[in-house]
Amino acid sequence: MTTVAFQGEPGAFGEEAIIGYFGTDAVEPVGMSTFSAVCDAVEFGSTDAGVLPLENSLAGTVGDALDALAEGSLTVVGELLLPVRHQLLVLPGVQLDEVEWVASHWQALAQCERFLAGRGWEIVPAADTAGAARDLAARGDRHAAAVASERAAGRYGLEVAARDIQDSSHNVTRFAVLARSSGSSLPEARGELAPAPDGGRETLVTFETGHKPGDLYRALGSLAEAGINLSRIESRPSGSGPWRYRFLVQVSGDAPIEPLAGALELLREHTSSMRVLGSFDAGAE
């Protein structure tokens, strides 16, 4: 069976994303400790594919995941948009007024800031949401809670003390599906979060520019002049020196096909380095 890596423990939202994209019986999710470990598992053949959360509609960019993607050699072959519903999990029988501290991944805590604020609870960051749920079940502390998915509650024998505690009902995380190359043989996306047949194509590109005035303007202008729609831009420290940044852009179109193919050649002329991370069917809204 095809194996797909995600960051976290069983019950994590990454596992949910895999099942939502490929379908329940099509693949085997494999948990990894970090986003870099997900990329390594795919690159070195421990798994056939992987997923990374790149952006959340409430908490913003997942920087570590973007860095792992940009610094590796993998190809983005798919995208999915996962509706995220956070639950406050406790041991069976525990009431809300017994809780004194709550643990979860920092992204989940940020997405539930309104619910958590003002309750006087100690907030404890954890490596991932499902890991926080697993640790709660193992610890057996009646004064503790975890923010995680309903899937994690069922997995670790916990109860939901408060349901759908995210700050907005429109809480969505954008995941990228990764493979060693665009020609990698993966099961067709047949889950409920599979891309719509007529959703169009998107392309992710990462690049660096020089430091002369107007360098970034000219780079992005090459896309605008070709009529290419730019739907997203992020900047991350490149690691090549102080105050040097790597840019990641998502644009409409397929990299090998005009007009995007020509626009990317123009973009390359205005960069010091550039890599097309992949073209893929746009995730279904």
C-alpha positions as CSV (number, residue, x, y, z in Angstrom):
1,M,0.0,0.0,0.0
2,T,1.2,3.6,-0.7
3,T,2.6,5.2,2.4
4,V,2.2,9.0,3.1
5,A,4.1,10.8,5.8
6,F,2.7,13.5,8.0
7,Q,4.0,15.4,11.0
8,G,2.6,14.3,14.3
9,E,1.0,11.3,16.1
10,P,-2.0,9.2,14.9
11,G,-5.1,11.4,15.1
12,A,-3.2,14.6,14.0
13,F,-4.8,16.9,11.4
14,G,-2.1,15.8,8.9
15,E,-3.4,12.3,9.1
16,E,-6.9,13.7,8.5
17,A,-5.6,15.6,5.5
18,I,-4.2,12.4,4.0
19,I,-7.4,10.5,4.4
20,G,-9.5,13.4,3.1
21,Y,-7.3,13.7,0.0
22,F,-6.7,10.1,-1.0
23,G,-9.6,8.3,0.7
24,T,-9.9,6.0,3.7
25,D,-8.5,2.8,2.2
26,A,-6.1,4.1,-0.5
27,V,-3.0,4.9,1.5
28,E,-1.3,4.3,4.9
29,P,-0.5,7.5,6.9
30,V,2.9,7.4,8.6
31,G,3.6,9.9,11.5
32,M,6.9,11.8,11.7
33,S,8.4,13.9,14.4
34,T,9.1,17.1,12.4
35,F,8.3,18.7,9.0
36,S,11.9,18.1,7.9
37,A,11.5,14.4,8.8
38,V,8.4,14.3,6.6
39,C,10.5,15.6,3.6
40,D,13.4,13.3,4.4
41,A,11.1,10.2,4.5
42,V,9.8,11.0,1.0
43,E,13.2,12.0,-0.4
44,F,15.0,8.9,0.8
45,G,12.2,6.5,0.0
46,S,10.9,5.6,3.4
47,T,7.5,6.7,2.3
48,D,6.0,7.2,-1.2
49,A,4.6,10.7,-0.5
50,G,4.0,13.3,2.3
51,V,1.9,16.2,3.3
52,L,2.9,19.5,4.8
53,P,0.6,22.3,6.2
54,L,1.7,25.5,4.6
55,E,-0.8,28.0,5.8
56,N,-3.8,28.5,8.1
57,S,-6.6,30.9,7.5
58,L,-6.5,32.2,11.1
59,A,-2.9,31.7,12.3
60,G,-1.1,32.3,9.0
61,T,2.0,30.8,7.6
62,V,3.5,27.5,9.0
63,G,7.1,28.8,8.6
64,D,8.9,25.5,9.5
65,A,6.9,23.6,6.9
66,L,7.6,26.2,4.2
67,D,11.3,26.1,5.0
68,A,11.4,22.3,4.9
69,L,9.7,22.4,1.5
70,A,11.9,25.2,0.0
71,E,15.2,23.7,1.2
72,G,14.5,20.2,-0.1
73,S,14.2,18.7,-3.6
74,L,10.6,17.4,-3.5
75,T,7.8,18.3,-5.9
76,V,4.4,19.5,-4.9
77,V,1.9,17.3,-6.8
78,G,-1.3,18.2,-5.0
79,E,-3.1,20.7,-2.7
80,L,-6.0,20.3,-0.3
81,L,-7.9,22.7,1.9
82,L,-8.7,21.0,5.3
83,P,-11.5,22.5,7.4
84,V,-10.1,22.4,11.0
85,R,-12.3,21.9,14.0
86,H,-10.6,22.1,17.3
87,Q,-12.0,20.3,20.4
88,L,-11.0,20.7,24.0
89,L,-10.3,17.2,25.2
90,V,-10.2,15.9,28.8
91,L,-10.1,12.6,30.6
92,P,-13.5,10.8,30.9
93,G,-15.7,12.4,33.5
94,V,-13.7,15.6,33.9
95,Q,-15.7,18.9,34.0
96,L,-14.6,22.1,32.4
97,D,-14.2,23.8,35.8
98,E,-11.6,21.2,36.8
99,V,-9.2,22.2,34.1
100,E,-6.1,24.2,35.1
101,W,-3.8,23.8,32.1
102,V,-4.1,23.0,28.4
103,A,-1.5,21.7,25.9
104,S,-1.4,21.7,22.1
105,H,0.6,22.7,19.1
106,W,1.2,26.5,19.0
107,Q,-0.7,26.8,15.7
108,A,-3.8,25.2,17.3
109,L,-3.5,27.4,20.4
110,A,-3.3,30.5,18.2
111,Q,-6.4,29.4,16.3
112,C,-8.3,29.1,19.6
113,E,-7.1,32.2,21.3
114,R,-10.5,33.7,22.0
115,F,-11.8,30.6,23.8
116,L,-8.6,30.2,25.8
117,A,-8.1,33.8,26.8
118,G,-9.2,34.9,30.3
119,R,-9.8,31.5,31.7
120,G,-6.6,31.5,33.9
121,W,-5.3,28.3,32.4
122,E,-1.7,27.6,31.9
123,I,-0.9,27.2,28.2
124,V,1.7,24.6,27.4
125,P,3.0,24.3,23.8
126,A,3.3,20.7,22.5
127,A,4.9,19.2,19.4
128,D,1.5,18.4,17.8
129,T,-2.2,18.3,18.6
130,A,-2.5,14.5,18.7
131,G,0.7,14.2,20.7
132,A,-0.9,16.5,23.3
133,A,-4.0,14.2,23.4
134,R,-1.8,11.1,23.7
135,D,0.2,12.6,26.5
136,L,-3.0,13.6,28.4
137,A,-4.4,10.1,28.2
138,A,-1.1,8.6,29.4
139,R,-0.6,11.1,32.2
140,G,-4.1,10.8,33.6
141,D,-4.1,14.3,35.0
142,R,-7.7,15.4,35.7
143,H,-6.6,19.1,35.8
144,A,-5.2,18.9,32.2
145,A,-6.8,19.3,28.8
146,A,-5.6,19.2,25.2
147,V,-6.7,21.0,22.0
148,A,-7.0,18.4,19.3
149,S,-9.3,16.8,16.8
150,E,-12.3,14.6,17.5
151,R,-10.3,11.8,15.7
152,A,-7.7,12.2,18.4
153,A,-10.4,12.0,21.1
154,G,-11.5,8.7,19.8
155,R,-8.0,7.4,19.3
156,Y,-6.9,8.1,22.9
157,G,-10.1,7.5,24.8
158,L,-10.8,11.1,25.7
159,E,-14.0,13.2,25.9
160,V,-14.9,16.5,24.3
161,A,-15.4,19.1,27.1
162,A,-15.9,22.0,24.6
163,R,-16.6,21.6,20.9
164,D,-15.5,23.7,17.9
165,I,-13.4,26.1,20.0
166,Q,-11.5,27.7,17.0
167,D,-11.9,31.5,16.7
168,S,-13.9,31.2,13.4
169,S,-16.0,28.5,11.8
170,H,-14.1,29.3,8.6
171,N,-10.8,27.8,9.9
172,V,-9.0,26.1,7.0
173,T,-5.4,24.8,6.6
174,R,-3.8,24.5,3.2
175,F,-1.8,21.3,2.8
176,A,0.7,20.5,0.0
177,V,1.0,16.9,-1.2
178,L,4.7,16.0,-1.9
179,A,6.4,13.4,-4.0
180,R,9.9,12.7,-5.3
181,S,8.9,13.9,-8.8
182,S,5.9,14.9,-10.8
183,G,6.0,11.5,-12.4
184,S,5.7,9.6,-9.1
185,S,3.0,6.9,-9.2
186,L,0.5,7.8,-6.5
187,P,-3.2,6.7,-6.0
188,E,-5.7,9.1,-7.6
189,A,-7.1,11.6,-5.1
190,R,-10.6,10.2,-4.4
191,G,-11.3,11.5,-0.9
192,E,-13.9,14.2,0.1
193,L,-11.1,16.8,-0.1
194,A,-9.9,15.9,-3.5
195,P,-9.5,18.8,-6.0
196,A,-12.6,19.6,-8.1
197,P,-12.2,18.5,-11.8
198,D,-12.6,22.0,-13.1
199,G,-10.7,23.8,-10.3
200,G,-7.8,24.9,-12.5
201,R,-4.1,24.5,-12.0
202,E,-1.7,26.3,-9.6
203,T,2.1,26.5,-9.5
204,L,4.4,27.1,-6.5
205,V,7.7,28.8,-7.1
206,T,10.5,29.8,-4.7
207,F,13.2,32.4,-5.5
208,E,15.7,34.9,-4.2
209,T,16.6,38.3,-5.6
210,G,19.5,40.7,-5.3
211,H,19.4,43.7,-3.0
212,K,19.4,46.5,-5.4
213,P,16.3,48.9,-5.3
214,G,13.5,47.5,-7.4
215,D,14.8,43.9,-7.7
216,L,11.7,42.3,-6.1
217,Y,9.5,44.7,-8.0
218,R,11.0,43.7,-11.3
219,A,10.8,40.0,-10.5
220,L,7.1,40.2,-9.7
221,G,6.5,42.6,-12.5
222,S,7.5,39.9,-15.0
223,L,4.5,37.9,-13.8
224,A,2.1,40.8,-14.0
225,E,3.3,41.8,-17.5
226,A,2.4,38.2,-18.7
227,G,-1.1,38.5,-17.1
228,I,-0.3,35.8,-14.5
229,N,-2.5,35.9,-11.4
230,L,-0.5,35.9,-8.2
231,S,-2.6,34.5,-5.4
232,R,0.0,34.3,-2.6
233,I,3.4,35.5,-1.7
234,E,5.5,34.7,1.4
235,S,9.0,35.6,2.6
236,R,11.2,33.6,4.8
237,P,14.8,34.1,6.0
238,S,17.0,32.3,3.4
239,G,19.9,31.4,5.7
240,S,22.3,32.7,3.1
241,G,23.1,35.8,5.2
242,P,21.6,38.4,7.6
243,W,18.4,40.0,6.2
244,R,18.4,37.9,3.1
245,Y,15.0,36.4,2.2
246,R,13.6,33.6,0.1
247,F,10.2,34.3,-1.5
248,L,7.5,31.7,-2.2
249,V,4.8,32.6,-4.7
250,Q,1.7,30.7,-5.8
251,V,0.4,31.6,-9.3
252,S,-2.4,30.4,-11.6
253,G,-1.3,28.1,-14.4
254,D,0.8,25.1,-15.3
255,A,4.6,25.7,-15.3
256,P,5.3,23.9,-18.7
257,I,2.4,25.6,-20.5
258,E,2.1,29.2,-21.9
259,P,1.7,31.9,-20.7
260,L,3.2,30.8,-17.4
261,A,6.1,29.0,-19.0
262,G,7.3,32.2,-20.6
263,A,6.6,34.3,-17.5
264,L,8.7,32.0,-15.4
265,E,11.6,32.4,-17.8
266,L,11.3,36.2,-17.4
267,L,11.1,35.8,-13.6
268,R,14.3,33.8,-13.6
269,E,16.2,36.6,-15.3
270,H,15.4,38.8,-12.2
271,T,16.4,36.3,-9.5
272,S,19.7,35.1,-8.1
273,S,18.1,31.6,-7.7
274,M,14.8,30.1,-8.6
275,R,13.0,26.7,-8.4
276,V,9.6,25.6,-9.5
277,L,8.3,23.5,-6.6
278,G,5.5,22.0,-8.7
279,S,2.2,22.4,-10.6
280,F,-1.0,20.8,-9.3
281,D,-4.8,20.8,-9.3
282,A,-6.0,23.6,-7.1
283,G,-7.5,22.5,-3.8
284,A,-11.3,22.5,-3.6
285,E,-12.8,25.4,-1.6
